[in-house]
């Protein structure tokens, strides 16, 4: 968890907003779906 938060901060994201986005999006994904678009350097929070 610490690594995820620090990576989000290093990519200019607000950790809380990033985690909310992850926890909203991950349950919608199927088991074998690609999650590269959810990595901190690929995500755009609005």
Predicted model as a PDB file, atoms N, CA, C, CB and O in Angstrom, pLDDT in the B-factor column:
MODEL        1                                                                  
ATOM      1  N   UNK A   1       0.824  -1.186   0.000  1.00 88.00           N  
ATOM      2  CA  UNK A   1       0.000   0.000   0.000  1.00 88.00           C  
ATOM      3  C   UNK A   1       0.869   1.250   0.000  1.00 88.00           C  
ATOM      4  CB  UNK A   1      -0.938  -0.003   1.200  1.00 88.00           C  
ATOM      5  O   UNK A   1       0.580   2.219  -0.702  1.00 88.00           O  
ATOM      6  N   UNK A   2       1.919   1.220   0.781  1.00 94.00           N  
ATOM      7  CA  UNK A   2       2.825   2.366   0.831  1.00 94.00           C  
ATOM      8  C   UNK A   2       3.404   2.653  -0.549  1.00 94.00           C  
ATOM      9  CB  UNK A   2       3.956   2.116   1.841  1.00 94.00           C  
ATOM     10  O   UNK A   2       3.496   3.813  -0.952  1.00 94.00           O  
ATOM     11  N   UNK A   3       3.792   1.624  -1.268  1.00 94.00           N  
ATOM     12  CA  UNK A   3       4.362   1.799  -2.612  1.00 94.00           C  
ATOM     13  C   UNK A   3       3.358   2.413  -3.572  1.00 94.00           C  
ATOM     14  CB  UNK A   3       4.847   0.461  -3.164  1.00 94.00           C  
ATOM     15  O   UNK A   3       3.712   3.263  -4.389  1.00 94.00           O  
ATOM     16  N   UNK A   4       2.111   1.985  -3.476  1.00 92.00           N  
ATOM     17  CA  UNK A   4       1.074   2.528  -4.356  1.00 92.00           C  
ATOM     18  C   UNK A   4       0.889   4.017  -4.081  1.00 92.00           C  
ATOM     19  CB  UNK A   4      -0.267   1.770  -4.163  1.00 92.00           C  
ATOM     20  O   UNK A   4       0.807   4.819  -5.011  1.00 92.00           O  
ATOM     21  N   UNK A   5       0.825   4.383  -2.807  1.00 94.00           N  
ATOM     22  CA  UNK A   5       0.636   5.783  -2.430  1.00 94.00           C  
ATOM     23  C   UNK A   5       1.817   6.630  -2.869  1.00 94.00           C  
ATOM     24  CB  UNK A   5       0.434   5.909  -0.922  1.00 94.00           C  
ATOM     25  O   UNK A   5       1.630   7.710  -3.430  1.00 94.00           O  
ATOM     26  N   UNK A   6       3.016   6.162  -2.623  1.00 96.00           N  
ATOM     27  CA  UNK A   6       4.206   6.928  -3.007  1.00 96.00           C  
ATOM     28  C   UNK A   6       4.338   7.055  -4.525  1.00 96.00           C  
ATOM     29  CB  UNK A   6       5.459   6.270  -2.432  1.00 96.00           C  
ATOM     30  O   UNK A   6       4.774   8.094  -5.019  1.00 96.00           O  
ATOM     31  N   UNK A   7       3.973   6.028  -5.258  1.00 95.00           N  
ATOM     32  CA  UNK A   7       4.024   6.090  -6.713  1.00 95.00           C  
ATOM     33  C   UNK A   7       2.977   7.067  -7.238  1.00 95.00           C  
ATOM     34  CB  UNK A   7       3.810   4.693  -7.322  1.00 95.00           C  
ATOM     35  O   UNK A   7       3.234   7.801  -8.192  1.00 95.00           O  
ATOM     36  N   UNK A   8       1.810   7.077  -6.625  1.00 94.00           N  
ATOM     37  CA  UNK A   8       0.775   8.040  -7.016  1.00 94.00           C  
ATOM     38  C   UNK A   8       1.281   9.460  -6.789  1.00 94.00           C  
ATOM     39  CB  UNK A   8      -0.537   7.799  -6.219  1.00 94.00           C  
ATOM     40  O   UNK A   8       1.133  10.315  -7.663  1.00 94.00           O  
ATOM     41  N   UNK A   9       1.875   9.720  -5.630  1.00 95.00           N  
ATOM     42  CA  UNK A   9       2.404  11.056  -5.335  1.00 95.00           C  
ATOM     43  C   UNK A   9       3.513  11.429  -6.309  1.00 95.00           C  
ATOM     44  CB  UNK A   9       2.928  11.123  -3.893  1.00 95.00           C  
ATOM     45  O   UNK A   9       3.584  12.572  -6.760  1.00 95.00           O  
ATOM     46  N   UNK A  10       4.366  10.488  -6.633  1.00 95.00           N  
ATOM     47  CA  UNK A  10       5.472  10.757  -7.561  1.00 95.00           C  
ATOM     48  C   UNK A  10       4.971  11.100  -8.959  1.00 95.00           C  
ATOM     49  CB  UNK A  10       6.405   9.552  -7.631  1.00 95.00           C  
ATOM     50  O   UNK A  10       5.673  11.750  -9.734  1.00 95.00           O  
ATOM     51  N   UNK A  11       3.760  10.662  -9.278  1.00 94.00           N  
ATOM     52  CA  UNK A  11       3.168  10.942 -10.583  1.00 94.00           C  
ATOM     53  C   UNK A  11       2.181  12.098 -10.534  1.00 94.00           C  
ATOM     54  CB  UNK A  11       2.477   9.709 -11.112  1.00 94.00           C  
ATOM     55  O   UNK A  11       1.388  12.281 -11.458  1.00 94.00           O  
ATOM     56  N   UNK A  12       2.228  12.876  -9.460  1.00 93.00           N  
ATOM     57  CA  UNK A  12       1.415  14.073  -9.366  1.00 93.00           C  
ATOM     58  C   UNK A  12      -0.043  13.849  -9.021  1.00 93.00           C  
ATOM     59  CB  UNK A  12       1.489  14.790 -10.623  1.00 93.00           C  
ATOM     60  O   UNK A  12      -0.869  14.738  -9.224  1.00 93.00           O  
ATOM     61  N   UNK A  13      -0.371  12.683  -8.506  1.00 94.00           N  
ATOM     62  CA  UNK A  13      -1.754  12.381  -8.150  1.00 94.00           C  
ATOM     63  C   UNK A  13      -1.974  12.586  -6.653  1.00 94.00           C  
ATOM     64  CB  UNK A  13      -2.113  10.938  -8.552  1.00 94.00           C  
ATOM     65  O   UNK A  13      -1.035  12.501  -5.862  1.00 94.00           O  
ATOM     66  N   UNK A  14      -3.202  12.852  -6.279  1.00 94.00           N  
ATOM     67  CA  UNK A  14      -3.586  12.900  -4.875  1.00 94.00           C  
ATOM     68  C   UNK A  14      -3.890  11.456  -4.475  1.00 94.00           C  
ATOM     69  CB  UNK A  14      -4.832  13.866  -4.625  1.00 94.00           C  
ATOM     70  O   UNK A  14      -4.805  10.843  -5.024  1.00 94.00           O  
ATOM     71  N   UNK A  15      -3.136  10.914  -3.530  1.00 95.00           N  
ATOM     72  CA  UNK A  15      -3.287   9.491  -3.196  1.00 95.00           C  
ATOM     73  C   UNK A  15      -4.717   9.069  -2.870  1.00 95.00           C  
ATOM     74  CB  UNK A  15      -2.412   9.160  -2.034  1.00 95.00           C  
ATOM     75  O   UNK A  15      -5.158   8.009  -3.313  1.00 95.00           O  
ATOM     76  N   UNK A  16      -5.438   9.867  -2.114  1.00 95.00           N  
ATOM     77  CA  UNK A  16      -6.820   9.502  -1.772  1.00 95.00           C  
ATOM     78  C   UNK A  16      -7.672   9.361  -3.035  1.00 95.00           C  
ATOM     79  CB  UNK A  16      -7.442  10.558  -0.827  1.00 95.00           C  
ATOM     80  O   UNK A  16      -8.394   8.376  -3.189  1.00 95.00           O  
ATOM     81  N   UNK A  17      -7.591  10.331  -3.928  1.00 94.00           N  
ATOM     82  CA  UNK A  17      -8.377  10.288  -5.169  1.00 94.00           C  
ATOM     83  C   UNK A  17      -7.989   9.088  -6.023  1.00 94.00           C  
ATOM     84  CB  UNK A  17      -8.186  11.585  -5.971  1.00 94.00           C  
ATOM     85  O   UNK A  17      -8.844   8.445  -6.632  1.00 94.00           O  
ATOM     86  N   UNK A  18      -6.705   8.795  -6.061  1.00 95.00           N  
ATOM     87  CA  UNK A  18      -6.229   7.649  -6.836  1.00 95.00           C  
ATOM     88  C   UNK A  18      -6.769   6.339  -6.262  1.00 95.00           C  
ATOM     89  CB  UNK A  18      -4.692   7.623  -6.863  1.00 95.00           C  
ATOM     90  O   UNK A  18      -7.235   5.477  -7.007  1.00 95.00           O  
ATOM     91  N   UNK A  19      -6.705   6.193  -4.936  1.00 95.00           N  
ATOM     92  CA  UNK A  19      -7.205   4.966  -4.310  1.00 95.00           C  
ATOM     93  C   UNK A  19      -8.711   4.816  -4.499  1.00 95.00           C  
ATOM     94  CB  UNK A  19      -6.866   4.954  -2.819  1.00 95.00           C  
ATOM     95  O   UNK A  19      -9.200   3.709  -4.725  1.00 95.00           O  
ATOM     96  N   UNK A  20      -9.444   5.912  -4.410  1.00 95.00           N  
ATOM     97  CA  UNK A  20     -10.889   5.852  -4.650  1.00 95.00           C  
ATOM     98  C   UNK A  20     -11.148   5.351  -6.065  1.00 95.00           C  
ATOM     99  CB  UNK A  20     -11.550   7.242  -4.434  1.00 95.00           C  
ATOM    100  O   UNK A  20     -11.993   4.482  -6.278  1.00 95.00           O  
ATOM    101  N   UNK A  21     -10.420   5.901  -7.025  1.00 93.00           N  
ATOM    102  CA  UNK A  21     -10.580   5.467  -8.424  1.00 93.00           C  
ATOM    103  C   UNK A  21     -10.273   3.975  -8.580  1.00 93.00           C  
ATOM    104  CB  UNK A  21      -9.659   6.292  -9.350  1.00 93.00           C  
ATOM    105  O   UNK A  21     -11.003   3.258  -9.264  1.00 93.00           O  
ATOM    106  N   UNK A  22      -9.192   3.510  -7.945  1.00 93.00           N  
ATOM    107  CA  UNK A  22      -8.848   2.086  -8.020  1.00 93.00           C  
ATOM    108  C   UNK A  22      -9.940   1.207  -7.423  1.00 93.00           C  
ATOM    109  CB  UNK A  22      -7.528   1.824  -7.302  1.00 93.00           C  
ATOM    110  O   UNK A  22     -10.352   0.215  -8.023  1.00 93.00           O  
ATOM    111  N   UNK A  23     -10.404   1.587  -6.230  1.00 94.00           N  
ATOM    112  CA  UNK A  23     -11.405   0.766  -5.540  1.00 94.00           C  
ATOM    113  C   UNK A  23     -12.763   0.801  -6.235  1.00 94.00           C  
ATOM    114  CB  UNK A  23     -11.557   1.233  -4.103  1.00 94.00           C  
ATOM    115  O   UNK A  23     -13.570  -0.110  -6.051  1.00 94.00           O  
ATOM    116  N   UNK A  24     -13.024   1.824  -7.021  1.00 94.00           N  
ATOM    117  CA  UNK A  24     -14.253   1.860  -7.812  1.00 94.00           C  
ATOM    118  C   UNK A  24     -14.117   1.038  -9.081  1.00 94.00           C  
ATOM    119  CB  UNK A  24     -14.619   3.296  -8.160  1.00 94.00           C  
ATOM    120  O   UNK A  24     -15.064   0.371  -9.496  1.00 94.00           O  
ATOM    121  N   UNK A  25     -12.952   1.081  -9.694  1.00 93.00           N  
ATOM    122  CA  UNK A  25     -12.760   0.460 -10.999  1.00 93.00           C  
ATOM    123  C   UNK A  25     -12.401  -1.031 -10.921  1.00 93.00           C  
ATOM    124  CB  UNK A  25     -11.683   1.195 -11.744  1.00 93.00           C  
ATOM    125  O   UNK A  25     -12.883  -1.813 -11.741  1.00 93.00           O  
ATOM    126  N   UNK A  26     -11.585  -1.432  -9.977  1.00 93.00           N  
ATOM    127  CA  UNK A  26     -11.125  -2.817  -9.925  1.00 93.00           C  
ATOM    128  C   UNK A  26     -12.250  -3.851  -9.794  1.00 93.00           C  
ATOM    129  CB  UNK A  26     -10.181  -2.975  -8.781  1.00 93.00           C  
ATOM    130  O   UNK A  26     -12.175  -4.892 -10.447  1.00 93.00           O  
ATOM    131  N   UNK A  27     -13.280  -3.617  -8.989  1.00 94.00           N  
ATOM    132  CA  UNK A  27     -14.358  -4.621  -8.916  1.00 94.00           C  
ATOM    133  C   UNK A  27     -15.112  -4.807 -10.227  1.00 94.00           C  
ATOM    134  CB  UNK A  27     -15.338  -4.235  -7.840  1.00 94.00           C  
ATOM    135  O   UNK A  27     -15.754  -5.838 -10.429  1.00 94.00           O  
ATOM    136  N   UNK A  28     -15.044  -3.834 -11.109  1.00 93.00           N  
ATOM    137  CA  UNK A  28     -15.736  -3.922 -12.402  1.00 93.00           C  
ATOM    138  C   UNK A  28     -14.967  -4.767 -13.411  1.00 93.00           C  
ATOM    139  CB  UNK A  28     -15.960  -2.529 -12.972  1.00 93.00           C  
ATOM    140  O   UNK A  28     -15.523  -5.196 -14.421  1.00 93.00           O  
ATOM    141  N   UNK A  29     -13.705  -5.000 -13.137  1.00 92.00           N  
ATOM    142  CA  UNK A  29     -12.856  -5.729 -14.077  1.00 92.00           C  
ATOM    143  C   UNK A  29     -13.019  -7.232 -13.916  1.00 92.00           C  
ATOM    144  CB  UNK A  29     -11.394  -5.341 -13.885  1.00 92.00           C  
ATOM    145  O   UNK A  29     -13.277  -7.740 -12.825  1.00 92.00           O  
ATOM    146  N   UNK A  30     -12.862  -7.919 -15.028  1.00 92.00           N  
ATOM    147  CA  UNK A  30     -12.845  -9.374 -14.984  1.00 92.00           C  
ATOM    148  C   UNK A  30     -11.459  -9.825 -14.543  1.00 92.00           C  
ATOM    149  CB  UNK A  30     -13.221  -9.988 -16.369  1.00 92.00           C  
ATOM    150  O   UNK A  30     -10.504  -9.049 -14.576  1.00 92.00           O  
ATOM    151  N   UNK A  31     -11.359 -11.051 -14.142  1.00 90.00           N  
ATOM    152  CA  UNK A  31     -10.120 -11.575 -13.559  1.00 90.00           C  
ATOM    153  C   UNK A  31      -8.901 -11.405 -14.462  1.00 90.00           C  
ATOM    154  CB  UNK A  31     -10.293 -13.031 -13.236  1.00 90.00           C  
ATOM    155  O   UNK A  31      -7.819 -11.087 -13.967  1.00 90.00           O  
ATOM    156  N   UNK A  32      -9.040 -11.601 -15.739  1.00 91.00           N  
ATOM    157  CA  UNK A  32      -7.890 -11.552 -16.643  1.00 91.00           C  
ATOM    158  C   UNK A  32      -7.777 -10.241 -17.423  1.00 91.00           C  
ATOM    159  CB  UNK A  32      -7.967 -12.697 -17.611  1.00 91.00           C  
ATOM    160  O   UNK A  32      -6.982 -10.149 -18.359  1.00 91.00           O  
ATOM    161  N   UNK A  33      -8.551  -9.240 -17.054  1.00 91.00           N  
ATOM    162  CA  UNK A  33      -8.490  -7.950 -17.742  1.00 91.00           C  
ATOM    163  C   UNK A  33      -7.174  -7.245 -17.457  1.00 91.00           C  
ATOM    164  CB  UNK A  33      -9.663  -7.062 -17.323  1.00 91.00           C  
ATOM    165  O   UNK A  33      -6.586  -7.390 -16.385  1.00 91.00           O  
ATOM    166  N   UNK A  34      -6.737  -6.492 -18.425  1.00 89.00           N  
ATOM    167  CA  UNK A  34      -5.524  -5.695 -18.288  1.00 89.00           C  
ATOM    168  C   UNK A  34      -5.797  -4.508 -17.366  1.00 89.00           C  
ATOM    169  CB  UNK A  34      -5.021  -5.212 -19.673  1.00 89.00           C  
ATOM    170  O   UNK A  34      -6.849  -3.876 -17.461  1.00 89.00           O  
ATOM    171  N   UNK A  35      -4.854  -4.206 -16.479  1.00 90.00           N  
ATOM    172  CA  UNK A  35      -5.018  -3.085 -15.550  1.00 90.00           C  
ATOM    173  C   UNK A  35      -3.964  -2.005 -15.782  1.00 90.00           C  
ATOM    174  CB  UNK A  35      -4.945  -3.582 -14.105  1.00 90.00           C  
ATOM    175  O   UNK A  35      -3.782  -1.126 -14.940  1.00 90.00           O  
ATOM    176  N   UNK A  36      -3.279  -2.066 -16.904  1.00 91.00           N  
ATOM    177  CA  UNK A  36      -2.243  -1.069 -17.184  1.00 91.00           C  
ATOM    178  C   UNK A  36      -2.795   0.352 -17.195  1.00 91.00           C  
ATOM    179  CB  UNK A  36      -1.582  -1.368 -18.514  1.00 91.00           C  
ATOM    180  O   UNK A  36      -2.085   1.292 -16.837  1.00 91.00           O  
ATOM    181  N   UNK A  37      -4.041   0.519 -17.598  1.00 90.00           N  
ATOM    182  CA  UNK A  37      -4.618   1.860 -17.634  1.00 90.00           C  
ATOM    183  C   UNK A  37      -4.872   2.423 -16.236  1.00 90.00           C  
ATOM    184  CB  UNK A  37      -5.914   1.842 -18.419  1.00 90.00           C  
ATOM    185  O   UNK A  37      -5.154   3.613 -16.094  1.00 90.00           O  
ATOM    186  N   UNK A  38      -4.776   1.590 -15.210  1.00 91.00           N  
ATOM    187  CA  UNK A  38      -4.982   2.046 -13.840  1.00 91.00           C  
ATOM    188  C   UNK A  38      -3.673   2.330 -13.096  1.00 91.00           C  
ATOM    189  CB  UNK A  38      -5.777   1.017 -13.083  1.00 91.00           C  
ATOM    190  O   UNK A  38      -3.691   2.740 -11.936  1.00 91.00           O  
ATOM    191  N   UNK A  39      -2.560   2.113 -13.757  1.00 92.00           N  
ATOM    192  CA  UNK A  39      -1.278   2.423 -13.122  1.00 92.00           C  
ATOM    193  C   UNK A  39      -1.136   3.932 -12.984  1.00 92.00           C  
ATOM    194  CB  UNK A  39      -0.093   1.833 -13.938  1.00 92.00           C  
ATOM    195  O   UNK A  39      -1.628   4.679 -13.829  1.00 92.00           O  
ATOM    196  N   UNK A  40      -0.470   4.386 -11.933  1.00 92.00           N  
ATOM    197  CA  UNK A  40      -0.409   5.829 -11.662  1.00 92.00           C  
ATOM    198  C   UNK A  40       0.098   6.682 -12.814  1.00 92.00           C  
ATOM    199  CB  UNK A  40       0.456   6.065 -10.488  1.00 92.00           C  
ATOM    200  O   UNK A  40      -0.359   7.815 -12.969  1.00 92.00           O  
ATOM    201  N   UNK A  41       1.007   6.196 -13.614  1.00 92.00           N  
ATOM    202  CA  UNK A  41       1.544   6.995 -14.705  1.00 92.00           C  
ATOM    203  C   UNK A  41       0.645   6.988 -15.926  1.00 92.00           C  
ATOM    204  CB  UNK A  41       2.908   6.500 -15.081  1.00 92.00           C  
ATOM    205  O   UNK A  41       0.914   7.717 -16.881  1.00 92.00           O  
ATOM    206  N   UNK A  42      -0.411   6.192 -15.930  1.00 91.00           N  
ATOM    207  CA  UNK A  42      -1.353   6.165 -17.059  1.00 91.00           C  
ATOM    208  C   UNK A  42      -2.708   6.783 -16.736  1.00 91.00           C  
ATOM    209  CB  UNK A  42      -1.558   4.746 -17.514  1.00 91.00           C  
ATOM    210  O   UNK A  42      -3.497   7.031 -17.648  1.00 91.00           O  
ATOM    211  N   UNK A  43      -2.990   7.031 -15.493  1.00 87.00           N  
ATOM    212  CA  UNK A  43      -4.337   7.476 -15.097  1.00 87.00           C  
ATOM    213  C   UNK A  43      -4.439   8.984 -15.094  1.00 87.00           C  
ATOM    214  CB  UNK A  43      -4.701   6.934 -13.715  1.00 87.00           C  
ATOM    215  O   UNK A  43      -3.492   9.682 -14.732  1.00 87.00           O  
ATOM    216  N   UNK A  44      -5.579   9.475 -15.495  1.00 81.00           N  
ATOM    217  CA  UNK A  44      -5.878  10.902 -15.461  1.00 81.00           C  
ATOM    218  C   UNK A  44      -7.092  11.095 -14.573  1.00 81.00           C  
ATOM    219  CB  UNK A  44      -6.127  11.478 -16.897  1.00 81.00           C  
ATOM    220  O   UNK A  44      -8.182  10.636 -14.916  1.00 81.00           O  
ATOM    221  N   UNK A  45      -6.932  11.756 -13.449  1.00 75.00           N  
ATOM    222  CA  UNK A  45      -8.038  12.045 -12.551  1.00 75.00           C  
ATOM    223  C   UNK A  45      -8.597  13.409 -12.882  1.00 75.00           C  
ATOM    224  CB  UNK A  45      -7.594  11.977 -11.075  1.00 75.00           C  
ATOM    225  O   UNK A  45      -7.844  14.353 -13.126  1.00 75.00           O  
ATOM    226  N   UNK A  46      -9.920  13.520 -12.893  1.00 63.00           N  
ATOM    227  CA  UNK A  46     -10.539  14.816 -13.166  1.00 63.00           C  
ATOM    228  C   UNK A  46     -11.378  15.259 -12.003  1.00 63.00           C  
ATOM    229  CB  UNK A  46     -11.385  14.760 -14.423  1.00 63.00           C  
ATOM    230  O   UNK A  46     -11.980  16.332 -12.049  1.00 63.00           O  
TER     231      UNK A  46                                                      
ENDMDL                                                                          
END                                                                             
